[in-house]
Amino acid sequence: TVLKVGQNIKYDIRILNKYNIRFYSIEDTMLLSYALDNGITRHNMDDLAFKHLGYNTIKFKEIVGSGKKQITFDYVKIKDATNYAAEDAYITFKLYNIFSKRIIREKNNFVYGKIDKPLINVLASMEREGIKIDKNYLKKLSSDFAEEIEMLENKIFKISKNKFNIGSPKQLGEILFIKMGIKGSKKTKTGAFSTDSNILEDLTMQGEKIAKHILDWRELSKLKSTYTNTLIDQVSYNTGRVHTSYGIASTITGRLSSNDPNLQNIPIRTVNGKKIRNAFIAEKNYKLVSFDYSQIELRLAAEISNDLNLINAFSEGEDIHATTAAQIFGIKAKNVNEEYRRKAKVINFGIIYGISPYGLAKQLAISNREGKEYIESYFKRFPKIKEYMFKQIKFCRENKYVETIFGRKCFILGINDKNFTMRGFSERQSINAPIQGTAADIIKIAMI
């Protein structure tokens, strides 16, 4: 029953659980800061100590070193280890005294007390449990990817009539736009040719086979280095499972993040991405089950904007993407095929992410004029969505933050920035954060 205050206390819980020590009466300064100042500051101890106490902490690297000279903590001198550990405890306590008063004064206790704090033990148990992977399957997949990568390299070298480092943007740009003379180049701020995925996708659309091969090569190389090779090394010797670490305080919307390894970003839209997902398996006599919230963000857009047309579409059990397709493309519902539905899905989700006519045109491979018409047609059908977007941007400009339904504040400091790009990005955030953030809160509450 004695209160334990920690900075990212989930880590301490995990360590002490190894020795069968369980504790429940907890507070977490990292999560208090996250509930109070989400979007204003990072929530690690060094930054919080400097911001709130004007204090520079002893850094971990200062006592263990770095590079070849780095030592493990058991070799740190007792005096240095004491100072480092005691400072951690002392700063955490000082921060708690500040945040515990603010959380009551600023009425942010629901988000912290009922969502983020109860999630600590849920995530600690998930991390402890881990997930089983099929090592032999991954080894075979890694070998298959290596063969495919080699084949793609040979195709790229044959078309370009040059051998070069495909992974070097500088060399790749020179091959494509100077030696091969391909049109459609753009230059970065440094003056080098841009070879990002947008450029390569445009070239693919123009019929340049080499661009498609390079995109495929990049995908396979990333999957091989990030997943098939790395996941095998991250299997725990003691459990035979992979144990990721979930971050609660790292996104502006309240979504969870996953690190060491990141198990949330495994591609699903490509065939090769799906192959990696097959490596995650259940223990004998168990099954892995997937649950998905049905169009949660669109439902929340309907709820938050109070758009009756969108609410009625959901209430009557309509396929929202098919309905949108019929309305926007002026066709009968029975004539909506998969292609129309796919386009409508891009429009539906694009709008709530604050997409521009140019952005929509690029995603659907249509003209800017058509992109503009599609968005205008959407707003005619769902007028309250447009009203919501306008109100959110206005509110955010005046207050520098937006809120989820549960009261999670998301501070967006770039909303009045003089830079057009930064301001545009912040405006899109102000539209999307209440929707995406509420979805994240709902999922957290369900997990608890």
Solvent accessible surface area in square Angstrom, and as a share of the most:
residue,aa,sasa,rsa
1,T,166,0.97
2,V,116,0.67
3,L,81,0.40
4,K,67,0.29
5,V,44,0.25
6,G,9,0.09
7,Q,33,0.15
8,N,53,0.27
9,I,4,0.02
10,K,12,0.05
11,Y,139,0.53
12,D,60,0.31
13,I,5,0.02
14,R,56,0.20
15,I,64,0.32
16,L,63,0.31
17,N,12,0.06
18,K,139,0.59
19,Y,149,0.57
20,N,125,0.64
21,I,83,0.42
22,R,119,0.43
23,F,25,0.10
24,Y,156,0.59
25,S,36,0.23
26,I,12,0.06
27,E,29,0.13
28,D,1,0.01
29,T,0,0.00
30,M,27,0.12
31,L,0,0.00
32,L,2,0.01
33,S,0,0.00
34,Y,2,0.01
35,A,3,0.03
36,L,2,0.01
37,D,7,0.03
38,N,3,0.02
39,G,34,0.33
40,I,64,0.32
41,T,27,0.16
42,R,171,0.62
43,H,16,0.07
44,N,51,0.26
45,M,23,0.10
46,D,54,0.28
47,D,48,0.25
48,L,0,0.00
49,A,0,0.00
50,F,123,0.51
51,K,101,0.43
52,H,46,0.21
53,L,55,0.27
54,G,62,0.59
55,Y,91,0.35
56,N,110,0.57
57,T,8,0.05
58,I,51,0.26
59,K,70,0.30
60,F,98,0.41
61,K,137,0.58
62,E,120,0.54
63,I,29,0.14
64,V,4,0.02
65,G,26,0.25
66,S,62,0.40
67,G,64,0.61
68,K,212,0.90
69,K,178,0.75
70,Q,98,0.43
71,I,72,0.36
72,T,89,0.52
73,F,80,0.33
74,D,120,0.62
75,Y,164,0.63
76,V,13,0.07
77,K,153,0.65
78,I,145,0.73
79,K,154,0.65
80,D,58,0.30
81,A,16,0.13
82,T,75,0.43
83,N,72,0.37
84,Y,41,0.15
85,A,55,0.43
86,A,54,0.42
87,E,19,0.08
88,D,53,0.27
89,A,67,0.52
90,Y,129,0.49
91,I,4,0.02
92,T,9,0.05
93,F,112,0.47
94,K,77,0.33
95,L,0,0.00
96,Y,36,0.14
97,N,59,0.30
98,I,54,0.27
99,F,0,0.00
100,S,26,0.17
101,K,130,0.55
102,R,39,0.14
103,I,8,0.04
104,I,125,0.64
105,R,157,0.57
106,E,63,0.28
107,K,176,0.75
108,N,9,0.04
109,N,77,0.39
110,F,98,0.41
111,V,4,0.02
112,Y,7,0.03
113,G,23,0.22
114,K,130,0.55
115,I,0,0.00
116,D,0,0.00
117,K,48,0.20
118,P,46,0.29
119,L,0,0.00
120,I,0,0.00
121,N,57,0.29
122,V,35,0.20
123,L,0,0.00
124,A,1,0.01
125,S,44,0.28
126,M,74,0.33
127,E,5,0.02
128,R,99,0.36
129,E,114,0.51
130,G,18,0.17
131,I,46,0.23
132,K,62,0.26
133,I,10,0.05
134,D,48,0.25
135,K,83,0.35
136,N,116,0.60
137,Y,67,0.25
138,L,0,0.00
139,K,109,0.46
140,K,127,0.54
141,L,10,0.05
142,S,14,0.09
143,S,58,0.37
144,D,47,0.24
145,F,1,0.00
146,A,42,0.32
147,E,111,0.50
148,E,57,0.26
149,I,22,0.11
150,E,106,0.48
151,M,113,0.50
152,L,18,0.09
153,E,49,0.22
154,N,84,0.43
155,K,92,0.39
156,I,0,0.00
157,F,35,0.14
158,K,169,0.72
159,I,67,0.34
160,S,6,0.04
161,K,178,0.75
162,N,44,0.23
163,K,171,0.72
164,F,26,0.11
165,N,82,0.42
166,I,7,0.04
167,G,46,0.44
168,S,21,0.14
169,P,83,0.52
170,K,135,0.57
171,Q,75,0.33
172,L,0,0.00
173,G,1,0.01
174,E,67,0.30
175,I,10,0.05
176,L,0,0.00
177,F,19,0.08
178,I,110,0.56
179,K,134,0.57
180,M,59,0.26
181,G,38,0.37
182,I,17,0.09
183,K,162,0.69
184,G,44,0.42
185,S,48,0.31
186,K,124,0.53
187,K,130,0.55
188,T,62,0.36
189,K,212,0.90
190,T,125,0.73
191,G,41,0.40
192,A,40,0.31
193,F,38,0.16
194,S,16,0.10
195,T,8,0.04
196,D,70,0.36
197,S,53,0.34
198,N,77,0.40
199,I,9,0.05
200,L,0,0.00
201,E,85,0.38
202,D,54,0.28
203,L,1,0.00
204,T,42,0.24
205,M,141,0.63
206,Q,110,0.49
207,G,57,0.55
208,E,54,0.24
209,K,148,0.63
210,I,1,0.01
211,A,0,0.00
212,K,92,0.39
213,H,31,0.14
214,I,0,0.00
215,L,36,0.18
216,D,42,0.22
217,W,35,0.12
218,R,71,0.26
219,E,46,0.21
220,L,4,0.02
221,S,29,0.19
222,K,133,0.56
223,L,4,0.02
224,K,48,0.20
225,S,67,0.43
226,T,56,0.32
227,Y,12,0.05
228,T,0,0.00
229,N,62,0.32
230,T,47,0.27
231,L,0,0.00
232,I,32,0.16
233,D,119,0.62
234,Q,60,0.27
235,V,26,0.15
236,S,32,0.20
237,Y,218,0.83
238,N,138,0.71
239,T,73,0.43
240,G,32,0.31
241,R,39,0.14
242,V,1,0.00
243,H,40,0.18
244,T,7,0.04
245,S,49,0.31
246,Y,37,0.14
247,G,18,0.17
248,I,2,0.01
249,A,14,0.11
250,S,75,0.48
251,T,40,0.24
252,I,43,0.22
253,T,11,0.06
254,G,0,0.00
255,R,112,0.41
256,L,30,0.15
257,S,23,0.15
258,S,3,0.02
259,N,73,0.37
260,D,110,0.57
261,P,12,0.08
262,N,56,0.29
263,L,38,0.19
264,Q,89,0.40
265,N,101,0.52
266,I,10,0.05
267,P,43,0.27
268,I,95,0.48
269,R,224,0.82
270,T,53,0.31
271,V,111,0.64
272,N,22,0.11
273,G,0,0.00
274,K,108,0.46
275,K,68,0.29
276,I,0,0.00
277,R,96,0.35
278,N,95,0.49
279,A,0,0.00
280,F,29,0.12
281,I,58,0.30
282,A,30,0.23
283,E,70,0.31
284,K,174,0.74
285,N,145,0.75
286,Y,160,0.61
287,K,176,0.75
288,L,103,0.51
289,V,103,0.59
290,S,106,0.68
291,F,182,0.76
292,D,134,0.69
293,Y,92,0.35
294,S,67,0.43
295,Q,46,0.20
296,I,31,0.16
297,E,16,0.07
298,L,1,0.00
299,R,105,0.38
300,L,15,0.07
301,A,2,0.01
302,A,3,0.03
303,E,111,0.50
304,I,50,0.25
305,S,13,0.08
306,N,88,0.45
307,D,2,0.01
308,L,116,0.58
309,N,67,0.35
310,L,1,0.00
311,I,52,0.26
312,N,69,0.36
313,A,1,0.01
314,F,27,0.11
315,S,86,0.55
316,E,126,0.57
317,G,66,0.63
318,E,65,0.29
319,D,63,0.32
320,I,0,0.00
321,H,2,0.01
322,A,22,0.17
323,T,24,0.14
324,T,1,0.00
325,A,0,0.00
326,A,16,0.13
327,Q,98,0.43
328,I,20,0.10
329,F,37,0.16
330,G,66,0.64
331,I,47,0.24
332,K,136,0.58
333,A,74,0.58
334,K,167,0.71
335,N,83,0.42
336,V,27,0.15
337,N,83,0.43
338,E,133,0.59
339,E,86,0.38
340,Y,74,0.28
341,R,66,0.24
342,R,109,0.40
343,K,41,0.17
344,A,0,0.00
345,K,91,0.38
346,V,28,0.16
347,I,0,0.00
348,N,0,0.00
349,F,52,0.22
350,G,8,0.08
351,I,2,0.01
352,I,2,0.01
353,Y,82,0.31
354,G,11,0.11
355,I,31,0.16
356,S,50,0.32
357,P,50,0.32
358,Y,128,0.49
359,G,20,0.19
360,L,0,0.00
361,A,3,0.03
362,K,82,0.35
363,Q,111,0.49
364,L,8,0.04
365,A,66,0.52
366,I,36,0.18
367,S,53,0.34
368,N,86,0.44
369,R,159,0.58
370,E,57,0.25
371,G,0,0.00
372,K,109,0.46
373,E,78,0.35
374,Y,33,0.13
375,I,17,0.09
376,E,82,0.37
377,S,34,0.22
378,Y,1,0.00
379,F,29,0.12
380,K,170,0.72
381,R,37,0.13
382,F,1,0.00
383,P,73,0.46
384,K,79,0.34
385,I,2,0.01
386,K,113,0.48
387,E,76,0.34
388,Y,18,0.07
389,M,26,0.12
390,F,138,0.58
391,K,118,0.50
392,Q,28,0.13
393,I,30,0.15
394,K,105,0.44
395,F,80,0.33
396,C,0,0.00
397,R,101,0.37
398,E,115,0.52
399,N,56,0.29
400,K,83,0.35
401,Y,41,0.15
402,V,1,0.00
403,E,75,0.33
404,T,8,0.04
405,I,93,0.47
406,F,59,0.25
407,G,23,0.22
408,R,2,0.01
409,K,43,0.18
410,C,0,0.00
411,F,33,0.14
412,I,4,0.02
413,L,99,0.49
414,G,14,0.13
415,I,0,0.00
416,N,73,0.37
417,D,54,0.28
418,K,198,0.84
419,N,84,0.43
420,F,159,0.66
421,T,100,0.58
422,M,91,0.41
423,R,71,0.26
424,G,15,0.15
425,F,104,0.43
426,S,2,0.01
427,E,36,0.16
428,R,96,0.35
429,Q,43,0.19
430,S,0,0.00
431,I,7,0.04
432,N,14,0.07
433,A,2,0.01
434,P,4,0.02
435,I,0,0.00
436,Q,20,0.09
437,G,0,0.00
438,T,1,0.00
439,A,6,0.04
440,A,9,0.07
441,D,0,0.00
442,I,49,0.25
443,I,66,0.34
444,K,3,0.01
445,I,68,0.35
446,A,68,0.53
447,M,60,0.27
448,I,87,0.44
